[in-house]
Amino acid sequence: MVQKSHLISLGARIRELRKKAGLSQEDVADKAGLNPNYIGRVERGEINVTVDTLFKIAVSLNVGVDEFFGQPPYQGARTKLQAEVASVLFELDVETLRALRDLLKTMQRSA
């Protein structure tokens, strides 16, 4: 069984590559022949995707599948936590994100 943290890290990496390519979830879904909601669930680490689906997503992003796994920064406790936080952040509305940003800046200054 795949641990949830691995799925979250994988989803965060896919999201990062998608955004770097300037594509929306709908763009990736269209190119991969998948549902946009499915892409969102993959990026949030909610589902365990098949190898076939990973290849479809990789082709839609114009990258190799190894790009999803070949990044050492996505290993370890700190990056696991970063991926989990990123997953939560992507679900927040803009107003909440701004408030959280301001809170984090205040905490950083006082540290």
N, C-alpha and C positions, 0 to 999 in steps of 0.2 A: 504494500500500500504506500502511495506517495504521501509524504507529510505535507500538511497544508502550507507550511512555510516555503517549501519548494515551489508550490503552485503560485504563491504570492510573489516570490522572486521572479519566476518565469513571466508572470503577467506584467510585473513592473518593467521588466526588460523589453517585452513586446510593446508596451505602451511607450517606453522611451524611444524605441526605434521607429514607431509609427509617427510620433510627434516630430522626431528628427527628420523624417521623410516629408513632413508637412501634410500628412494624410489624416482624415477623420476616421472614426470607427466605421462609418458607412462606406468610405472609400475602400478600406481594407476588406470589409465584408463583401462588397461588390466584386472586387478583383479575385477574392478567394472563393466566391460562390457560397458564402455563409451569411447567416443572419446578423445584422448589426448588434442585436442584443446578446448574441452568442459571443461576439468579439469582446463586448463589455464584460461579460462574465469571465472570459479567459483572462482579461487584463486585471480583474479584481482577484484572481486566483480562486474563483468559486468552483471551477470544474477542472477535471483531469482530461486534457485533450489527447487525442490519438496522434501518432507519428504522422499519419496522413494529413491531419488538420494542421499540424505544425509546418509541414512542407507547404501547404496551401498558403498559410499566413506568411511564411518566409518568402515565397514567390511574390505575393502581393506587396511585400515591403522591399523587394529587390535585394534581399540578403540571403546568405546561406543559413541553414538551420543552426550551424555552429555558433552564429552570432547570438543566439538565445542562451547559450550555455558557456561560451568561452570567455566570460568576463569574471575574473577572480574577485572583483569588488562585491559580487553578489553572494559571497560565501561568508560565513561567520556570523556571530551573534549580533554585531552592530548593524551589518547590512540587512540581516533578517528583520531586525527591528525597523530599520529605515523603510524597507519594502512594506511592512505592515502599516506603518504610519502613512506612507504614500497612498496605500490602498484606501485608508480612511479619509485622507485629505481629498481624494478625487471625488468623494461622495458629498462633500460639503458645498453649500451655496457660497456665492461671492462675499456676501456680508460676513458670514461666519469665518471665512478664510482671512478676510482683512483683520477681523478682531483677533484671530489666532496669531497672525503675523505680528501685530502690534504687541501682543502679550509676549511672544517669543523674543522680540527685540528688547523689550523691557527686561526680561529675564537675563538676556545675554549681557546687557549693560551692567546689571547688578552682580554678575558672576565674577 
